[in-house]
Each structure stands twice: as C-alpha cells, then as structure tokens.
Amino acid sequence: MLVRVSQEGLERIIEGLKRKVYDYNSSLKGTGVYLKPYHIVKKGWKTYVYVGRYWYHLERVNGKLRWRYLGKSKPFPHLPDPPAIPELTIVIEGKECYVDDKALEQLEGQ
C-alpha cells in the first residue's frame, strides 16, 4: 500500500539511497558496469522514481556517454553485492508524494 510522505521526507529518502548507490558504484569503477542511481518514468500526471534498481553498461558512442540497459539482476557474479535497497516504489502526483509502506518500514529499520 502506498502512504503519503512530505516532499522533504521523500528528498531525504532518495538522497540517502542515492548516496548508497554512488558509494557502491565507486567500487565498480573501471568495470564499465553500474547500478543506475535513479530512474524516472513519467506516465500522464504521475512520476515514478526507482532508486538503484537497474544495471547499465556505460559506453561512449561518437563522444557521448550512453547508458545501455543490462537488466535488474547483477550482470556478473564476480562483482561485489549491491547495497541493501528495498524495491521501493515512489510515486509523485503533482505535489503529493507516495512511498510503498513496507519498503518505508525497511528503510526506517536501517
């Protein structure tokens, strides 16, 4: 079930999770494979934010950086395990922000 959170509370949650992903990705430097810090999907009036859910390969094409999608699971077994981030659903509808209650409980327990 989705519960409403304040915009400030949502920003704190997202920044904390992104920091974990950034720290993890710095340990992957040189592999060319990264856990995407956050992914935004807009559908109509709603915006969905996913943090640390998708794996990408970073490559250069004609001098530009491209993120090539690899999937939701760790692409190579020799990579260190990613940080424990609950599969969090964040929905932003106008100025209202909603987060999955079970994932929110897990985050508060960390």
N, C-alpha and C positions, 0 to 999 in steps of 0.2 A: 504494500500500500504506500502511496506517496503522501508525504507530510510536508507542510509548508515550512520554509525556513526564511529568515531575513536575508536580504541581499548581502549584508555584511557577513553573516554566518556562512552563506554559500561561498563567498570570496575566500574566507578563511579555510574552508574545507578544500576548495580547489587548489589554493596556493600550497597548502600542506601536502596534498597528494602530488602536485606537480613537482615540488621540491624533492620528494622521494624518487620520482621518475628521473629527474635531472641528475641526481646523485648516482642512481643506478646506471644511467646512460654514460656518465663519465667513466665508469668502469669498463664500458664496452668500446671505448674509443679505439679506433683502428680496425674494428671488425667490419664496419660499414653497415651493421645491423643495429637498429634502435627500437626501443619501445616508444611509440609516439606519445608525447606528454599529454596532449589532449586533442580531441576530435570533435568538431562542432557540426551538427546536422540541423538544417532549418526545414521545417515542414509546416507550411502555412503560417499561422501565428505563433507556433511553438518552436522553441530551440532546444535541442537535446545536446548535452555535453557529456562526452565519455572521456575518462581520465585513465591513462595507462592501460588501455585495453588492446591496442592493435600494434603489431610488429611491422616495421618497414625497413627496407634497404635504401640507404641514401646514396644516390649516384649523381654524377654530373653528365648532363646532356646539353651539348652546344653551350657550355659555360654556365648553365643554370643548374641549380640543385633540384633534384626530383625525388619525391618520396614514392617508392614502389612498394605496394602492399604485399605483405608476406603471410598474413593470417592472424588469428587470435592466440595461437599457441607458440611457445618458444621455438624458433626455427631450427636451432642447432643444440643438441644435448650438451655440448661442452661449455656453453655459455652459463654464467652464474645465474642462479634463480632470481627472478624479478622480485621487487618488494611486494609485501602482502598488501594488496589493494583490493578491497571488495569490489565486486562487479556492480558498480554504482550507476544508477540511472538518475540523471539530473535533468529536470525539465524547467525551462524558463518560458513563461507565458506572459508577455507584457512585462509588468514589474513584479509579478508573482514568481517565486522560485519554489520548486518541489524536489524532494530527495526521497529515495526509497527508504522506508523506515528501518528495515532490517540492516541495510548497509550503514545507515546512520548510527545504529546501535553498535555495530562492529567498530566504526571509526571512533566513537566515544570511548570504547574499551581499550583503544591503543594508546 
